[in-house]
Amino acid sequence: MRSAYHLMPLLAMLLILVLADHTSSTEAVAPAACLPDQAAALLQLKRSFNATIGDYSAAFRSWVAVAGADCCSWDGVRCGGAGGRVTSLDLSHRDLQAASGLDDALFSLTSLEYLDLSSNDFGKSQMPATGFEKLTGLTHLDLSNTNFAGLVPAGIGRLTRLSYLDLSTTFFVEELDDEYSITYYYSDTMAQLSESSLETLLANLTNLEELRLGMVVVKNMSSNGTARWCDAMARSSPKLRVISMPYCSLSGPICHSLSALRSLAVIELHYNHLSGPVPGFLATLSNLSVLQLSNNKFEGWFPPIIFQHEKLTTINLTKNLGISGNLPNFSGESVLQSISVSNTNFSGTIPSSISNLKSLKKLALGASGFSGVLPSSIGKMKSLSLLEVSGLDLVGSIPSWISNLTSLNVLKFFTCGLSGPIPSSIGYLTKLTKLALYNCQFSGEIPSLILNLTKLETLLLHSNSFVGIVELTSYSKLQNLYVLNLSNNKLIVIDGENNSSLVSYPSISFLRLASCSISSFPNILRHLPEITSLDLSYNQLQGAIPQWTWETWTMDFSLLNLSHNNLRSIGPDPLLNLYIEFLDLSFNNFEGTIPIPEQGSVTLDYSNNRFSSMPMPLNFSTYLMNTVIFKVSRNSLSGYIPPTICDAIKSLQIIDLSYNNLTGSIPSCLMEDVGALQVLNLKGNKLDGELPDNIKEGCALSALDFSDNLIQGQLPRSLVACRNLEILDIGNNQISDSFPCWMSKLPVLRVLVLQSNKFIGQVLDPSYTRYGNNCQFTSLRIADIASNNFSGTLPEEWFKMLRSMMSSSDNGTSVMEHLYPRERYKFTVAVTYKGSHMTFSKILTSLVLIDVSNNKFHGNIPAGIEELVLLHGLNMSHNVLTGPIPTQFGKLDNLETLDLSSNKLSGEIPQELASLNFLSILNLSYNMLDGKIPQSLHFSTFSNDSFVGNIGLCGPPLSKQCGYPTEPNMMSHTAEKNSIDVLLFLFTALGFGICFGITILVIWGGHNRKQPCERAILYIGRIVW
């Protein structure tokens, strides 16, 4: 105790020294007040924002220019060291607006290490081209959701200390049902940045750890065209932990070079065009926790070992239709929280071990290939918030254990083989916000207990076999409901009782009641002023659209579908005071003037009605300035195509005015200035004049159909500017021209129909080919030049130029079509096939036809046609072809129809034709064929009509029987010859007897009488022979 007492002065002295040292140290590192130039730069930046928008006042409340103010203490501002320079600026999530763009004053803050301007609006302005390179100390740059446009500044690529870069735009895709979805962006007027060379951007960013470029348009190749996007990352940024690049227009495969990025933890590459297999090396990335690859074009077998990665929490392969795979057995050590393989080609059974995934919250198994019985073990996964199941070969009904999953927010059974009624126990899943039971085989009545699910926001029950009467007023109990689809069942939908203004209706914005036996507009629509999507197609609606609908509907429509009814009138005013993104009035009986949404549209479909005129005023096309699809086919329009349509040509991609009564010439703008227009269909009108011939480079046309009109003149040579042209149908007009070998310059031309015109000359015109020009159509699948005045021979070398008819990787299932917003436009073509003139409502890319009938071709059929092994139809009828039918036809294994009738073909029918197992139509009538018709089980199906008009043919199915060119015929010929010899002997003897008698009687004139006898014998011999 005494010793401790004596130490007290010493300890006190030490404490004083420590405190003094600490005070001096603190004073040494205390930040200085910010420099005047730093404050001035910040105040200039403040003035660049609109003071009346966003959280301006709160963001800049402390930013006051008064004496003694220290900008280092302002909100969002931090300074470092003793220099009084700003090192950190954070103005994120303030909803500020600077329409004039980012002020250059920012680049005076050259000591910045941290910069976050995210979630503010720079009004689609360009990022400053220069300035960022001055911020050499920057390690963190966040410009996400800032609504910048244009190129990413090159200066960002010079920030060598950067470890975090975020230029992304946030988006969210909400699927309303299986056909419609809405993509939400941070800004209502979203702009996109673009990066011309990812290799250049990343070349110096060797310290980068997080790269977030969502919705920045990125080119795959470097400036010299060698490096792919992933090669650039692996080479330049080896420390990357996060790659987040959704909606970046990436394509091609995932490079193996990414396997070198051993720190990768997050890979988000959804909503791109990536293809090839998902590489197995992803399973070797030991830190990988998120693998988001949805909405791409991946294919091949998915490595199941990736599912068993020990750190993986999220795996999403949704909407990669080419990916195949099976679900593995899962262990209890997995930390997976979310699995999604919906809309893939996964198959097999769902393993019961899936219940071992104790952390799983989201399970999306919506792949149609799943089969068997749903494992009951799923019923133990009580922490699931989302369950999504599909499978055409799934058996059974909705399992009873579904009621155990009381944490579910989303339940989906779709495109499946499950059947039976909806169990009433679903009514106990009270946390459900989305219930989707569609495109299966569910039946029975919709249980009333569904109305107990008061948190429901989305209810999809379409495309099943539900029966009964549904009262729309009953859904007033679901006050949170905003998506309802009951379409395509066996339901009868009525308004129901208590249909009054006292009933409180939910704010339904998406309502689809297609094919619900509705005969009048539901009164519930009077109480849904916020509705934005309405589908009443395929019902029994009649008469006029009620006027109260147009008075009630005040919101912008994304969908208004009234097609396939019996409606006759749109109302008194054809100008609809609405924006309607997708308007479908097709297949009704509407008359009069075509209605137009005044505030714009994207798709307008008026086809199959009785509309007779375009709307007034004459500048109606001003309402089409943003329209992409304009379809008015099969109506009663007459007169000229209004030239004012040219005003909308910059946005229109489809114009279909086919099957009307339009006259006059085609406005030149529809062909000459077509940077956007892809499909122009004017088929079946009375248009005349010549086709415009001043088509400019950049032509986007992919399909032109002018058939069944009165068009004259020549084909416009400037069509070669339309490098994307796939279909040209000019059939049944009055075109006078030669064979268009020059069109072989169109690299993707698949369908060429010239039939029923006035074309003349040879297929290979020497005046064209003598200068080295070829006629090689590299992509042609359908060639119809029938009913013209072509002449000469069918050149074998031309058939050998049709290489796309010789081999193909096409699987035969794809259809020639274009995809547009909520529209799948299928191309059509009218040709003679299987003996009948027919219109193909959809063209399979595998369909291969040649029709050269009704011309003046002569000579032999070229044997080289054997190389066109993909041919399905060949028509050479009504020409002057001679020679035999080539035996090489037997190599055309895909041939379904062959017409060689009305020529001058000779010889026998080749036995090889009997081996064509797909041949269902054969016409060899009216030629000069002879011999026996080949006999086979397949040939026996052809009727007499296939062979009539060939005198030399015999055998079934003809009634004429063939003779036997063997011994009986030889014996008959010998007997016939012997009888002739006997007659000759008798007549010769008779002749000599007569002469002998005459000689005796007239002995005195022997020399003069000898000549008549000789003449008599000679004459008799001629008669016998």
ABEGO torsion letter per residue (X at the ends): XAAAAAAAAAAAAAAAAAAAAAAAAAAAABBBBBBAAAAAAAAAAAAABBAABEAAAAAAAABBBBBGBBAAABBGBBBBEAAGBBABBBABGAGBBBAAEBBAAAAABAABABBBABGBBAGGBBBBABGAAABAABABBBABGAGBBEBBBAAAAABAABABBBABBBBBBBBABAABBBBBBABABBBBBBBABAAAAAAABAABABBBABGBBBBABBAAGABBAAAAAAAABAABABBBBBGAGBBEBBBAAAAABAABABBBABGBABBEBBBAAAAABAABABBBABGBABBEBBBAAAAABAABABBBABGBAABBEBBBBBBAABABABBBABGBABBEBBBAAAAABAABABBBABBAABBEBBBAAAAABAABABBBBBEAABBEBBBAAAAABAABABBBBBGBABBEBBBAAAAABAABABBBBBGBABBEBBBAAAAABAABABBBABGBABBEBBBAAAAAABAABABBBABGBABBBBAEBGBBAABBBBBBABBBABGAGBABBBAAAAABAABABBBABGBABBEBBBAAAAAABABBBABBBABGBABABAEABABBBBBBABBBABGBABBEBBBBBAAEBABBBABGBABABBBOBAAAAAAAAABABBBABGBABBEBBBAAAAAAAAABABBBABGBABBEBBBAAAAABBAABABBBABGBABBEBBBBABBBGBABABBBABGBABBEBBBAAAAABAABABBBABGBABBBBBBAAAAABAABABBBABGBABBEBABBAAAAAAGBBABBAABABBBABGBABBEBBBAAAAAABAAAABBABAGABBBBBBBBGBBBBBBBBBBBGGBBBBBABBBAABBBBBABGBABBEBBBAAAAABAABABBBABGBABBEBBBAAAAABAABABBBABGBABBEBBBAAAAABAABABBBABGBABBEBBBBBAAAAABBAAAABGBAABBEOABABBBBBBBAAAAAAAAAAAAAAAAAAAAAAAAAAAAAAAAAAABAAAAAAAAAAAAAAAAAAAAAAX
